[in-house]
Amino acid sequence: MSVSVNPDSVVKGLSAYYTPATLADMLAQWLVRTGSERILEPSVGEGALIDAACRQAQRVQEYPGLHFTACDINPAVIETIRLRLGTRSEARAIDFLQLDPASTGLFDGVLANPPFTRNHSLDPHRRSVLRKRFDTVGAAGLWVHFLFHGMDFLRPGGRLASIIPASALFSDYGRAGLQRVANRFAEVEIREIVDRPLWVNGADERGALLLADGFDQGSSHLPEPCRWSAHGIPADLLPMSAAAYDKLADQCTLLGSIASLSIGAVTGCNSIFLLNEEQRRALKIRKSDLQPMVSRARHVPGLTIDKAKLLRLALEGEKTWLLAPKGLGEKGSGVRRLLAKISARRRASTLWFKKRTPWWKVDSGASSDAIFTYMNDLGPRLVMATADVRCTNTLHCVRFLEHVPGDQRLAASLSLVSTFGQLAAERLGRSYGGGLLKFELKDARKFPILPAQRDLRSAFEKADMLLGAGDLAEATKIADEALLAPLLGSQWEQTIKQLRIEIDARREFRRGP
């Protein structure tokens, strides 16, 4: 879900810290377990928590059926959210503290990033009313009242997953409020975020996560916080590599600042529009009616791809031909026979077919300078492509800005193979089904690219050859020596070992048992 952020003045007034995707994913992965939960979101903001819940639901159920009730005091946000939600969900423009449980029914879970408005920032009359209504003591911030009210909406056995300010862990009012919540749940966990999250509006605030399970099915003592990284991994699994990573990141430029990224070609039906060589010959479709196409990450194991490589893959049974005829040909032609496999009903119900004129003419787009693989285990690749190669929307098209020199383009490709690039992937990517790392366009645009220190052609060619042979470890050594050694100095190999320990820890945690 993507909605507009409030202007800064409104954000400040609402004490809104719009949720980073990493924290949203941590909350959603804990709360969503069946993919069919009924969930209340008390202050929806940009919709990051709803996004994360939907991603998690797709991981645990093939056909998820989440039901949301989303609230926000900002009517403009709610209007946008309402357009995004399905018919089984609703969005209400209301101050959550005025919402009546009788009007909504009870929920399986409350998923929240409540306002961090401090007690002294509340209107004196409102502060007095809230203190009396919720029987709070001390300088309780607005987030405390949100949590207390949120419990009124939970069914027995329900779950509460919320971001809370770091001050909640050491202030008297914060610990008192958290203990009151813990009294209503069978199990409670608190994850203290040890580094500063990347709040969407750039706020300078640390935070923590409150995870409470088994509403009204037991009572818990307030546990000591466990330390977690803002990137979603227990802090005790990480070595002291943050300083080295930050030193390198400070010298990087973002991929989105030197290139434009876009989705690849959308066919609407890959099983029909993508062919291998055997299928092409069986249907007697001319090569002039086809376009070389990368449709899987496995088609680009190295750092370069061209038409000749795709033709070899087609001969090996890979679907690297895109059906792209200028016309349908005579009655009974291979093109007509292939397209006839798509029923009239399918044509009428597929959005992309309805968008195109004629419906079968796929827009393969302009040629790419490079292709970014966005579903990966060992990190993404940025593969340099020749002008006659394009990709489907299972990958991203990359076009460098005209002023970017050749060595910087090669550095961009090698950056992703380097130890630093692999760690950046673990920090920036989103864990998806099967533990894979997924990079949406906005994630790929944020990928840090190391500077080009010298002529990189030789290093690039060696790494390309090694990756083509399946030797990532040796290719990484080549990239590290070319890009990292000049930046890290004489201790570069020891520093890389530190980065590697963190990579291994993050991958082990991401992949799970």
VOZA-509899 format. One record per residue (C-alpha): residue number from 1; residue in one letter; x negated, y, z negated. Coordinates in nm, 2 decimals, decimal comma. Example, Ala and Ser with C-alpha at 12.3 -4.5 7.8 and 13.67 -1.06 7.14 Angstrom:
<1; a; <-1,23; -0,45; -0,78>>;
<2; s; <-1,37; -0,11; -0,71>>;
This chain:
<1; m; <0,00; 0,00; 0,00>>;
<2; s; <-0,14; 0,34; 0,09>>;
<3; v; <0,02; 0,66; -0,03>>;
<4; s; <-0,10; 1,02; -0,06>>;
<5; v; <-0,29; 1,12; -0,37>>;
<6; n; <-0,14; 1,41; -0,57>>;
<7; p; <-0,32; 1,75; -0,54>>;
<8; d; <-0,59; 1,79; -0,80>>;
<9; s; <-0,38; 2,03; -1,01>>;
<10; v; <-0,10; 1,78; -1,04>>;
<11; v; <-0,34; 1,50; -1,12>>;
<12; k; <-0,49; 1,70; -1,40>>;
<13; g; <-0,15; 1,79; -1,53>>;
<14; l; <-0,04; 1,43; -1,54>>;
<15; s; <-0,37; 1,30; -1,67>>;
<16; a; <-0,36; 1,06; -1,38>>;
<17; y; <-0,66; 0,84; -1,33>>;
<18; y; <-0,56; 0,65; -1,01>>;
<19; t; <-0,67; 0,29; -1,04>>;
<20; p; <-0,98; 0,17; -0,86>>;
<21; a; <-0,92; -0,15; -0,67>>;
<22; t; <-1,17; -0,35; -0,88>>;
<23; l; <-0,98; -0,28; -1,20>>;
<24; a; <-0,65; -0,33; -1,03>>;
<25; d; <-0,76; -0,67; -0,91>>;
<26; m; <-0,88; -0,77; -1,26>>;
<27; l; <-0,54; -0,69; -1,41>>;
<28; a; <-0,35; -0,86; -1,13>>;
<29; q; <-0,55; -1,17; -1,12>>;
<30; w; <-0,49; -1,22; -1,49>>;
<31; l; <-0,11; -1,13; -1,48>>;
<32; v; <0,01; -1,29; -1,15>>;
<33; r; <0,01; -1,67; -1,18>>;
<34; t; <0,30; -1,80; -0,98>>;
<35; g; <0,34; -1,53; -0,71>>;
<36; s; <0,71; -1,50; -0,80>>;
<37; e; <0,70; -1,29; -1,11>>;
<38; r; <0,93; -1,00; -1,18>>;
<39; i; <0,69; -0,71; -1,26>>;
<40; l; <0,74; -0,36; -1,41>>;
<41; e; <0,49; -0,08; -1,31>>;
<42; p; <0,56; 0,22; -1,54>>;
<43; s; <0,34; 0,48; -1,36>>;
<44; v; <0,28; 0,36; -1,01>>;
<45; g; <0,07; 0,65; -0,88>>;
<46; e; <-0,10; 0,55; -0,56>>;
<47; g; <0,03; 0,19; -0,58>>;
<48; a; <-0,31; 0,03; -0,64>>;
<49; l; <-0,17; -0,21; -0,90>>;
<50; i; <0,12; -0,32; -0,67>>;
<51; d; <-0,13; -0,37; -0,39>>;
<52; a; <-0,35; -0,59; -0,62>>;
<53; a; <-0,05; -0,79; -0,74>>;
<54; c; <0,05; -0,86; -0,38>>;
<55; r; <-0,30; -0,98; -0,30>>;
<56; q; <-0,31; -1,21; -0,60>>;
<57; a; <0,04; -1,35; -0,52>>;
<58; q; <-0,08; -1,44; -0,17>>;
<59; r; <-0,37; -1,63; -0,32>>;
<60; v; <-0,15; -1,84; -0,55>>;
<61; q; <0,15; -1,90; -0,33>>;
<62; e; <0,19; -1,94; 0,05>>;
<63; y; <0,52; -1,75; 0,05>>;
<64; p; <0,51; -1,52; -0,25>>;
<65; g; <0,82; -1,35; -0,39>>;
<66; l; <0,72; -1,08; -0,63>>;
<67; h; <0,99; -0,84; -0,75>>;
<68; f; <0,87; -0,49; -0,86>>;
<69; t; <1,04; -0,21; -1,04>>;
<70; a; <0,80; 0,09; -1,00>>;
<71; c; <0,84; 0,41; -1,19>>;
<72; d; <0,67; 0,75; -1,16>>;
<73; i; <0,74; 1,10; -1,28>>;
<74; n; <0,63; 1,23; -0,94>>;
<75; p; <0,92; 1,22; -0,69>>;
<76; a; <0,70; 1,25; -0,38>>;
<77; v; <0,51; 0,94; -0,48>>;
<78; i; <0,83; 0,74; -0,54>>;
<79; e; <0,97; 0,84; -0,20>>;
<80; t; <0,66; 0,69; -0,03>>;
<81; i; <0,65; 0,39; -0,25>>;
<82; r; <1,02; 0,32; -0,19>>;
<83; l; <0,95; 0,29; 0,19>>;
<84; r; <0,68; 0,03; 0,12>>;
<85; l; <0,87; -0,20; -0,12>>;
<86; g; <1,08; -0,49; 0,01>>;
<87; t; <1,45; -0,52; -0,05>>;
<88; r; <1,40; -0,73; -0,37>>;
<89; s; <1,21; -0,44; -0,53>>;
<90; e; <1,30; -0,08; -0,64>>;
<91; a; <1,12; 0,25; -0,71>>;
<92; r; <1,26; 0,50; -0,96>>;
<93; a; <1,16; 0,87; -0,99>>;
<94; i; <1,18; 0,89; -1,37>>;
<95; d; <0,97; 0,95; -1,67>>;
<96; f; <0,91; 0,60; -1,78>>;
<97; l; <0,97; 0,69; -2,15>>;
<98; q; <1,33; 0,77; -2,04>>;
<99; l; <1,39; 0,44; -1,87>>;
<100; d; <1,64; 0,21; -2,04>>;
<101; p; <1,58; -0,16; -2,04>>;
<102; a; <1,95; -0,22; -2,01>>;
<103; s; <1,93; -0,06; -1,66>>;
<104; t; <1,66; -0,29; -1,54>>;
<105; g; <1,67; -0,62; -1,73>>;
<106; l; <1,37; -0,80; -1,86>>;
<107; f; <1,04; -0,87; -1,68>>;
<108; d; <0,78; -1,15; -1,67>>;
<109; g; <0,50; -0,89; -1,68>>;
<110; v; <0,42; -0,52; -1,73>>;
<111; l; <0,13; -0,41; -1,51>>;
<112; a; <0,02; -0,06; -1,61>>;
<113; n; <-0,23; 0,22; -1,59>>;
<114; p; <-0,05; 0,47; -1,82>>;
<115; p; <-0,13; 0,84; -1,84>>;
<116; f; <-0,43; 0,91; -2,06>>;
<117; t; <-0,28; 1,24; -2,19>>;
<118; r; <-0,43; 1,32; -2,53>>;
<119; n; <-0,21; 1,40; -2,83>>;
<120; h; <-0,32; 1,76; -2,84>>;
<121; s; <-0,23; 1,81; -2,48>>;
<122; l; <0,14; 1,72; -2,54>>;
<123; d; <0,40; 1,99; -2,59>>;
<124; p; <0,44; 2,03; -2,97>>;
<125; h; <0,81; 1,95; -2,95>>;
<126; r; <0,76; 1,64; -2,73>>;
<127; r; <0,48; 1,53; -2,96>>;
<128; s; <0,71; 1,54; -3,26>>;
<129; v; <0,99; 1,36; -3,08>>;
<130; l; <0,76; 1,08; -2,96>>;
<131; r; <0,60; 1,04; -3,30>>;
<132; k; <0,93; 1,00; -3,47>>;
<133; r; <1,08; 0,78; -3,20>>;
<134; f; <0,79; 0,53; -3,18>>;
<135; d; <0,67; 0,57; -3,54>>;
<136; t; <0,32; 0,65; -3,44>>;
<137; v; <0,06; 0,80; -3,67>>;
<138; g; <-0,25; 1,02; -3,61>>;
<139; a; <-0,34; 1,16; -3,27>>;
<140; a; <-0,18; 0,89; -3,06>>;
<141; g; <-0,21; 0,96; -2,69>>;
<142; l; <0,07; 0,92; -2,44>>;
<143; w; <-0,07; 0,58; -2,34>>;
<144; v; <0,02; 0,44; -2,68>>;
<145; h; <0,39; 0,53; -2,63>>;
<146; f; <0,39; 0,38; -2,29>>;
<147; l; <0,26; 0,05; -2,43>>;
<148; f; <0,51; 0,04; -2,71>>;
<149; h; <0,80; 0,12; -2,47>>;
<150; g; <0,67; -0,13; -2,22>>;
<151; m; <0,71; -0,41; -2,47>>;
<152; d; <1,09; -0,34; -2,48>>;
<153; f; <1,11; -0,46; -2,11>>;
<154; l; <0,94; -0,80; -2,16>>;
<155; r; <1,11; -1,13; -2,18>>;
<156; p; <1,00; -1,38; -2,44>>;
<157; g; <0,66; -1,53; -2,33>>;
<158; g; <0,60; -1,23; -2,10>>;
<159; r; <0,26; -1,07; -2,03>>;
<160; l; <0,13; -0,71; -2,06>>;
<161; a; <-0,18; -0,61; -1,86>>;
<162; s; <-0,28; -0,24; -1,89>>;
<163; i; <-0,57; -0,01; -1,85>>;
<164; i; <-0,64; 0,19; -2,17>>;
<165; p; <-0,89; 0,47; -2,25>>;
<166; a; <-1,22; 0,37; -2,40>>;
<167; s; <-1,14; 0,58; -2,70>>;
<168; a; <-0,87; 0,33; -2,79>>;
<169; l; <-1,14; 0,09; -2,91>>;
<170; f; <-1,29; 0,31; -3,18>>;
<171; s; <-1,03; 0,57; -3,28>>;
<172; d; <-0,81; 0,51; -3,58>>;
<173; y; <-0,49; 0,58; -3,39>>;
<174; g; <-0,61; 0,36; -3,09>>;
<175; r; <-0,70; 0,06; -3,30>>;
<176; a; <-0,37; 0,10; -3,50>>;
<177; g; <-0,17; 0,11; -3,17>>;
<178; l; <-0,35; -0,19; -3,03>>;
<179; q; <-0,30; -0,39; -3,35>>;
<180; r; <0,07; -0,32; -3,33>>;
<181; v; <0,08; -0,45; -2,98>>;
<182; a; <-0,13; -0,76; -3,08>>;
<183; n; <0,13; -0,83; -3,35>>;
<184; r; <0,39; -0,91; -3,08>>;
<185; f; <0,17; -1,15; -2,87>>;
<186; a; <0,04; -1,50; -2,91>>;
<187; e; <-0,29; -1,42; -2,73>>;
<188; v; <-0,47; -1,09; -2,68>>;
<189; e; <-0,80; -1,01; -2,49>>;
<190; i; <-0,97; -0,67; -2,46>>;
<191; r; <-1,23; -0,61; -2,19>>;
<192; e; <-1,44; -0,31; -2,24>>;
<193; i; <-1,57; -0,17; -1,91>>;
<194; v; <-1,94; -0,10; -1,97>>;
<195; d; <-1,99; 0,12; -1,66>>;
<196; r; <-1,78; 0,41; -1,54>>;
<197; p; <-1,51; 0,29; -1,29>>;
<198; l; <-1,48; 0,47; -0,96>>;
<199; w; <-1,15; 0,64; -1,03>>;
<200; v; <-0,97; 0,73; -0,71>>;
<201; n; <-0,96; 1,10; -0,81>>;
<202; g; <-1,33; 1,10; -0,92>>;
<203; a; <-1,24; 1,14; -1,29>>;
<204; d; <-1,52; 1,11; -1,55>>;
<205; e; <-1,37; 0,86; -1,79>>;
<206; r; <-1,45; 0,51; -1,91>>;
<207; g; <-1,18; 0,26; -1,98>>;
<208; a; <-1,09; -0,08; -2,11>>;
<209; l; <-0,83; -0,35; -2,02>>;
<210; l; <-0,57; -0,49; -2,25>>;
<211; l; <-0,44; -0,83; -2,17>>;
<212; a; <-0,17; -0,97; -2,39>>;
<213; d; <0,01; -1,30; -2,33>>;
<214; g; <0,31; -1,48; -2,50>>;
<215; f; <0,53; -1,19; -2,60>>;
<216; d; <0,73; -1,27; -2,92>>;
<217; q; <0,58; -1,62; -2,93>>;
<218; g; <0,32; -1,55; -3,19>>;
<219; s; <0,11; -1,28; -3,35>>;
<220; s; <-0,26; -1,20; -3,30>>;
<221; h; <-0,54; -1,02; -3,48>>;
<222; l; <-0,69; -0,75; -3,27>>;
<223; p; <-1,00; -0,91; -3,11>>;
<224; e; <-1,34; -0,76; -3,06>>;
<225; p; <-1,38; -0,64; -2,70>>;
<226; c; <-1,58; -0,84; -2,46>>;
<227; r; <-1,80; -0,64; -2,22>>;
<228; w; <-1,72; -0,64; -1,85>>;
<229; s; <-1,85; -0,46; -1,55>>;
<230; a; <-1,61; -0,23; -1,36>>;
<231; h; <-1,68; -0,46; -1,06>>;
<232; g; <-1,50; -0,75; -1,24>>;
<233; i; <-1,77; -0,97; -1,40>>;
<234; p; <-1,86; -1,03; -1,76>>;
<235; a; <-2,15; -0,80; -1,85>>;
<236; d; <-2,35; -1,07; -2,02>>;
<237; l; <-2,39; -1,25; -1,68>>;
<238; l; <-2,57; -0,95; -1,54>>;
<239; p; <-2,94; -0,87; -1,57>>;
<240; m; <-3,09; -0,53; -1,61>>;
<241; s; <-3,08; -0,46; -1,24>>;
<242; a; <-2,85; -0,15; -1,24>>;
<243; a; <-3,13; 0,10; -1,23>>;
<244; a; <-3,30; -0,06; -0,93>>;
<245; y; <-2,97; -0,09; -0,75>>;
<246; d; <-2,88; 0,28; -0,82>>;
<247; k; <-3,23; 0,39; -0,71>>;
<248; l; <-3,18; 0,23; -0,37>>;
<249; a; <-2,82; 0,34; -0,34>>;
<250; d; <-2,92; 0,70; -0,39>>;
<251; q; <-3,13; 0,68; -0,08>>;
<252; c; <-2,86; 0,53; 0,13>>;
<253; t; <-2,61; 0,67; 0,37>>;
<254; l; <-2,26; 0,52; 0,40>>;
<255; l; <-2,18; 0,33; 0,71>>;
<256; g; <-1,87; 0,54; 0,77>>;
<257; s; <-2,09; 0,85; 0,79>>;
<258; i; <-2,29; 0,72; 1,09>>;
<259; a; <-2,02; 0,52; 1,27>>;
<260; s; <-1,65; 0,50; 1,33>>;
<261; l; <-1,48; 0,17; 1,23>>;
<262; s; <-1,15; 0,03; 1,36>>;
<263; i; <-0,96; -0,29; 1,38>>;
<264; g; <-1,02; -0,52; 1,67>>;
<265; a; <-0,77; -0,63; 1,93>>;
<266; v; <-0,43; -0,75; 1,81>>;
<267; t; <-0,29; -1,03; 2,03>>;
<268; g; <0,03; -1,11; 1,84>>;
<269; c; <-0,03; -1,48; 1,90>>;
<270; n; <-0,39; -1,59; 1,89>>;
<271; s; <-0,30; -1,95; 1,97>>;
<272; i; <-0,19; -1,85; 2,32>>;
<273; f; <-0,40; -1,55; 2,40>>;
<274; l; <-0,74; -1,70; 2,30>>;
<275; l; <-0,88; -1,99; 2,50>>;
<276; n; <-1,19; -2,20; 2,53>>;
<277; e; <-1,35; -2,30; 2,86>>;
<278; e; <-1,18; -2,64; 2,88>>;
<279; q; <-0,84; -2,47; 2,84>>;
<280; r; <-0,93; -2,21; 3,10>>;
<281; r; <-1,02; -2,48; 3,36>>;
<282; a; <-0,72; -2,69; 3,29>>;
<283; l; <-0,49; -2,39; 3,36>>;
<284; k; <-0,71; -2,27; 3,65>>;
<285; i; <-0,72; -1,92; 3,51>>;
<286; r; <-0,98; -1,70; 3,68>>;
<287; k; <-1,26; -1,55; 3,47>>;
<288; s; <-1,16; -1,21; 3,61>>;
<289; d; <-0,83; -1,26; 3,41>>;
<290; l; <-1,02; -1,30; 3,09>>;
<291; q; <-1,23; -1,09; 2,85>>;
<292; p; <-1,52; -1,22; 2,64>>;
<293; m; <-1,40; -1,19; 2,28>>;
<294; v; <-1,54; -1,26; 1,93>>;
<295; s; <-1,25; -1,39; 1,72>>;
<296; r; <-1,43; -1,56; 1,43>>;
<297; a; <-1,73; -1,47; 1,20>>;
<298; r; <-1,89; -1,80; 1,30>>;
<299; h; <-1,92; -1,67; 1,66>>;
<300; v; <-2,18; -1,42; 1,54>>;
<301; p; <-2,43; -1,61; 1,31>>;
<302; g; <-2,72; -1,38; 1,41>>;
<303; l; <-2,76; -1,01; 1,45>>;
<304; t; <-2,68; -0,98; 1,82>>;
<305; i; <-2,40; -1,10; 2,05>>;
<306; d; <-2,36; -1,08; 2,42>>;
<307; k; <-2,14; -1,22; 2,70>>;
<308; a; <-2,38; -1,51; 2,77>>;
<309; k; <-2,36; -1,63; 2,40>>;
<310; l; <-1,98; -1,62; 2,41>>;
<311; l; <-1,97; -1,82; 2,73>>;
<312; r; <-2,18; -2,09; 2,57>>;
<313; l; <-1,95; -2,09; 2,27>>;
<314; a; <-1,65; -2,13; 2,51>>;
<315; l; <-1,82; -2,43; 2,67>>;
<316; e; <-1,86; -2,58; 2,32>>;
<317; g; <-1,49; -2,55; 2,25>>;
<318; e; <-1,47; -2,21; 2,07>>;
<319; k; <-1,19; -1,98; 2,17>>;
<320; t; <-1,40; -1,68; 2,30>>;
<321; w; <-1,19; -1,60; 2,60>>;
<322; l; <-0,91; -1,34; 2,57>>;
<323; l; <-0,63; -1,36; 2,82>>;
<324; a; <-0,64; -1,02; 2,98>>;
<325; p; <-0,48; -1,05; 3,33>>;
<326; k; <-0,41; -0,75; 3,55>>;
<327; g; <-0,09; -0,92; 3,67>>;
<328; l; <0,09; -1,25; 3,62>>;
<329; g; <0,01; -1,40; 3,96>>;
<330; e; <0,24; -1,62; 4,16>>;
<331; k; <0,51; -1,84; 4,02>>;
<332; g; <0,35; -2,15; 3,85>>;
<333; s; <0,02; -1,97; 3,80>>;
<334; g; <-0,19; -2,07; 3,49>>;
<335; v; <-0,13; -1,73; 3,34>>;
<336; r; <0,25; -1,77; 3,37>>;
<337; r; <0,24; -2,12; 3,24>>;
<338; l; <0,04; -2,02; 2,94>>;
<339; l; <0,26; -1,72; 2,85>>;
<340; a; <0,58; -1,92; 2,90>>;
<341; k; <0,48; -2,11; 2,58>>;
<342; i; <0,59; -1,80; 2,39>>;
<343; s; <0,97; -1,81; 2,36>>;
<344; a; <1,20; -1,52; 2,42>>;
<345; r; <1,29; -1,52; 2,06>>;
<346; r; <0,93; -1,50; 1,95>>;
<347; r; <0,88; -1,21; 2,20>>;
<348; a; <1,17; -1,02; 2,05>>;
<349; s; <1,07; -1,07; 1,69>>;
<350; t; <0,69; -1,00; 1,72>>;
<351; l; <0,62; -0,63; 1,65>>;
<352; w; <0,31; -0,61; 1,87>>;
<353; f; <0,49; -0,76; 2,17>>;
<354; k; <0,76; -0,49; 2,13>>;
<355; k; <0,50; -0,22; 2,12>>;
<356; r; <0,33; -0,32; 2,45>>;
<357; t; <0,44; -0,25; 2,80>>;
<358; p; <0,42; -0,51; 2,95>>;
<359; w; <0,45; -0,72; 2,63>>;
<360; w; <0,17; -0,96; 2,74>>;
<361; k; <-0,09; -0,69; 2,81>>;
<362; v; <-0,33; -0,69; 2,51>>;
<363; d; <-0,52; -0,37; 2,45>>;
<364; s; <-0,87; -0,49; 2,39>>;
<365; g; <-0,99; -0,14; 2,32>>;
<366; a; <-1,32; 0,03; 2,40>>;
<367; s; <-1,64; -0,17; 2,37>>;
<368; s; <-1,82; -0,18; 2,04>>;
<369; d; <-2,17; -0,10; 1,95>>;
<370; a; <-2,15; -0,36; 1,67>>;
<371; i; <-1,91; -0,60; 1,50>>;
<372; f; <-1,86; -0,61; 1,12>>;
<373; t; <-1,75; -0,94; 0,98>>;
<374; y; <-1,49; -0,88; 0,71>>;
<375; m; <-1,42; -1,23; 0,55>>;
<376; n; <-1,74; -1,37; 0,42>>;
<377; d; <-1,91; -1,58; 0,15>>;
<378; l; <-2,27; -1,47; 0,17>>;
<379; g; <-2,19; -1,11; 0,25>>;
<380; p; <-2,08; -0,95; 0,58>>;
<381; r; <-2,29; -0,90; 0,89>>;
<382; l; <-2,32; -0,60; 1,12>>;
<383; v; <-2,39; -0,76; 1,46>>;
<384; m; <-2,51; -0,55; 1,75>>;
<385; a; <-2,30; -0,61; 2,06>>;
<386; t; <-2,34; -0,55; 2,43>>;
<387; a; <-2,09; -0,33; 2,61>>;
<388; d; <-1,89; -0,62; 2,76>>;
<389; v; <-1,81; -0,77; 2,42>>;
<390; r; <-1,51; -0,70; 2,20>>;
<391; c; <-1,35; -0,85; 1,90>>;
<392; t; <-1,01; -0,94; 1,76>>;
<393; n; <-0,86; -0,79; 1,44>>;
<394; t; <-1,02; -1,07; 1,24>>;
<395; l; <-1,33; -0,85; 1,26>>;
<396; h; <-1,40; -0,48; 1,27>>;
<397; c; <-1,52; -0,27; 1,56>>;
<398; v; <-1,81; -0,04; 1,49>>;
<399; r; <-1,91; 0,25; 1,72>>;
<400; f; <-2,21; 0,45; 1,61>>;
<401; l; <-2,20; 0,83; 1,63>>;
<402; e; <-2,40; 0,96; 1,93>>;
<403; h; <-2,67; 1,13; 1,72>>;
<404; v; <-2,76; 0,81; 1,53>>;
<405; p; <-3,10; 0,69; 1,66>>;
<406; g; <-3,17; 0,33; 1,76>>;
<407; d; <-3,39; 0,25; 1,45>>;
<408; q; <-3,12; 0,36; 1,21>>;
<409; r; <-2,87; 0,14; 1,39>>;
<410; l; <-3,11; -0,16; 1,35>>;
<411; a; <-3,16; -0,05; 0,99>>;
<412; a; <-2,78; -0,07; 0,94>>;
<413; s; <-2,77; -0,42; 1,07>>;
<414; l; <-3,07; -0,53; 0,86>>;
<415; s; <-2,93; -0,35; 0,55>>;
<416; l; <-2,65; -0,60; 0,52>>;
<417; v; <-2,89; -0,90; 0,54>>;
<418; s; <-3,13; -0,76; 0,28>>;
<419; t; <-3,11; -0,85; -0,09>>;
<420; f; <-2,98; -0,50; -0,17>>;
<421; g; <-2,71; -0,54; 0,10>>;
<422; q; <-2,60; -0,87; -0,04>>;
<423; l; <-2,57; -0,73; -0,38>>;
<424; a; <-2,38; -0,43; -0,24>>;
<425; a; <-2,14; -0,67; -0,08>>;
<426; e; <-2,07; -0,84; -0,42>>;
<427; r; <-2,01; -0,51; -0,58>>;
<428; l; <-1,79; -0,36; -0,31>>;
<429; g; <-1,61; -0,66; -0,16>>;
<430; r; <-1,28; -0,80; -0,28>>;
<431; s; <-1,25; -1,16; -0,38>>;
<432; y; <-1,00; -1,34; -0,17>>;
<433; g; <-0,86; -1,69; -0,13>>;
<434; g; <-1,12; -1,96; -0,18>>;
<435; g; <-1,36; -1,70; -0,34>>;
<436; l; <-1,44; -1,53; -0,01>>;
<437; l; <-1,53; -1,16; 0,00>>;
<438; k; <-1,30; -0,95; 0,21>>;
<439; f; <-1,38; -0,61; 0,34>>;
<440; e; <-1,10; -0,39; 0,46>>;
<441; l; <-1,19; -0,10; 0,68>>;
<442; k; <-1,21; 0,15; 0,39>>;
<443; d; <-1,44; -0,09; 0,20>>;
<444; a; <-1,66; -0,14; 0,51>>;
<445; r; <-1,69; 0,24; 0,56>>;
<446; k; <-1,84; 0,27; 0,21>>;
<447; f; <-2,11; 0,01; 0,27>>;
<448; p; <-2,45; 0,16; 0,18>>;
<449; i; <-2,71; 0,17; 0,47>>;
<450; l; <-3,08; 0,19; 0,39>>;
<451; p; <-3,29; 0,44; 0,57>>;
<452; a; <-3,51; 0,33; 0,86>>;
<453; q; <-3,88; 0,36; 0,75>>;
<454; r; <-4,06; 0,26; 1,07>>;
<455; d; <-4,02; 0,08; 1,40>>;
<456; l; <-3,78; -0,20; 1,31>>;
<457; r; <-3,75; -0,38; 1,65>>;
<458; s; <-3,99; -0,67; 1,56>>;
<459; a; <-3,83; -0,73; 1,22>>;
<460; f; <-3,48; -0,71; 1,37>>;
<461; e; <-3,57; -0,97; 1,63>>;
<462; k; <-3,72; -1,21; 1,38>>;
<463; a; <-3,42; -1,18; 1,14>>;
<464; d; <-3,19; -1,24; 1,43>>;
<465; m; <-3,37; -1,55; 1,54>>;
<466; l; <-3,38; -1,69; 1,18>>;
<467; l; <-3,01; -1,62; 1,12>>;
<468; g; <-2,92; -1,79; 1,45>>;
<469; a; <-3,11; -2,10; 1,32>>;
<470; g; <-2,92; -2,08; 0,99>>;
<471; d; <-3,21; -1,96; 0,77>>;
<472; l; <-3,06; -1,67; 0,57>>;
<473; a; <-3,33; -1,68; 0,30>>;
<474; e; <-3,61; -1,62; 0,55>>;
<475; a; <-3,41; -1,35; 0,73>>;
<476; t; <-3,35; -1,18; 0,40>>;
<477; k; <-3,73; -1,17; 0,33>>;
<478; i; <-3,79; -1,01; 0,67>>;
<479; a; <-3,52; -0,74; 0,60>>;
<480; d; <-3,65; -0,68; 0,24>>;
<481; e; <-4,01; -0,63; 0,36>>;
<482; a; <-3,90; -0,39; 0,63>>;
<483; l; <-3,65; -0,19; 0,43>>;
<484; l; <-3,69; -0,23; 0,06>>;
<485; a; <-4,07; -0,26; 0,02>>;
<486; p; <-4,13; 0,10; 0,14>>;
<487; l; <-3,87; 0,23; -0,11>>;
<488; l; <-3,96; 0,03; -0,42>>;
<489; g; <-4,33; 0,05; -0,41>>;
<490; s; <-4,59; -0,21; -0,53>>;
<491; q; <-4,34; -0,38; -0,77>>;
<492; w; <-4,08; -0,44; -0,49>>;
<493; e; <-4,09; -0,82; -0,51>>;
<494; q; <-4,03; -0,82; -0,89>>;
<495; t; <-3,74; -0,58; -0,84>>;
<496; i; <-3,59; -0,80; -0,57>>;
<497; k; <-3,59; -1,09; -0,81>>;
<498; q; <-3,39; -0,89; -1,05>>;
<499; l; <-3,13; -0,80; -0,78>>;
<500; r; <-3,12; -1,17; -0,68>>;
<501; i; <-3,03; -1,28; -1,03>>;
<502; e; <-2,74; -1,05; -1,03>>;
<503; i; <-2,63; -1,17; -0,68>>;
<504; d; <-2,63; -1,53; -0,80>>;
<505; a; <-2,44; -1,45; -1,12>>;
<506; r; <-2,17; -1,26; -0,93>>;
<507; r; <-2,14; -1,53; -0,67>>;
<508; e; <-2,10; -1,80; -0,92>>;
<509; f; <-1,83; -1,61; -1,10>>;
<510; r; <-1,65; -1,52; -0,78>>;
<511; r; <-1,64; -1,87; -0,65>>;
<512; g; <-1,53; -2,01; -0,98>>;
<513; p; <-1,55; -2,38; -1,08>>;
